[in-house]
Amino acid sequence: QIQLVESGGGLVQTGGALSLSCAASGIITSTYSMQWYRQAPGKERELVADINSRGVSNYVDSVKDRFTISRDNGKNAVYLQMNSLKPEDTAVYYCHIRVYYRDYWGQGTQVTVSS
């Protein structure tokens, strides 16, 4: 059974930083792309960052140059370093992996940025 568990969310002031972690179990993640999504209240879930099996990453424009996605295949984990946080980054952040056309999500971790 594939499970994803996020951690590292919290409350931070504008301009601050947070680091999110996602630990996977039930699968060897090294050959799969992994993503971080977020969902703000009243908004649709959006893709924030993606990292493929070779470590190549992509970001939504709104977080470029502020967020960094990384992975540690030995630990079956993916991370999201978030710097220069803004109030509009406030959301629940989810880790995601697609395996054989099936989507798996973590439970989410709340990130709140105060102005």
Secondary structure as the mmCIF struct_conf table of DSSP 4:
data_model
#
loop_
_struct_conf.conf_type_id
_struct_conf.id
_struct_conf.beg_label_comp_id
_struct_conf.beg_label_asym_id
_struct_conf.beg_label_seq_id
_struct_conf.end_label_comp_id
_struct_conf.end_label_asym_id
_struct_conf.end_label_seq_id
STRN STRN1 GLN A 3 SER A 7
STRN STRN2 GLY A 10 GLN A 13
TURN_TY1_P TURN_TY1_P1 THR A 14 GLY A 15
STRN STRN3 LEU A 18 SER A 25
BEND BEND1 GLY A 26 ILE A 27
HELX_RH_3T_P HELX_RH_3T_P1 THR A 29 THR A 31
BEND BEND2 TYR A 32 TYR A 32
STRN STRN4 MET A 34 GLN A 39
TURN_TY1_P TURN_TY1_P2 PRO A 41 GLY A 42
BEND BEND3 LYS A 43 LYS A 43
STRN STRN5 GLU A 46 ILE A 51
TURN_TY1_P TURN_TY1_P3 SER A 53 ARG A 54
BEND BEND4 GLY A 55 GLY A 55
STRN STRN6 SER A 57 TYR A 59
HELX_RH_3T_P HELX_RH_3T_P2 ASP A 61 VAL A 63
TURN_TY1_P TURN_TY1_P4 LYS A 64 ARG A 66
STRN STRN7 PHE A 67 ASP A 72
HELX_RH_3T_P HELX_RH_3T_P3 ASN A 73 LYS A 75
TURN_TY1_P TURN_TY1_P5 ASN A 76 ASN A 76
STRN STRN8 ALA A 77 MET A 82
BEND BEND5 SER A 84 SER A 84
HELX_RH_3T_P HELX_RH_3T_P4 PRO A 87 ASP A 89
STRN STRN9 ALA A 91 VAL A 99
TURN_TY1_P TURN_TY1_P6 TYR A 100 TYR A 101
STRN STRN10 ARG A 102 TRP A 105
STRN STRN11 THR A 109 SER A 114
#
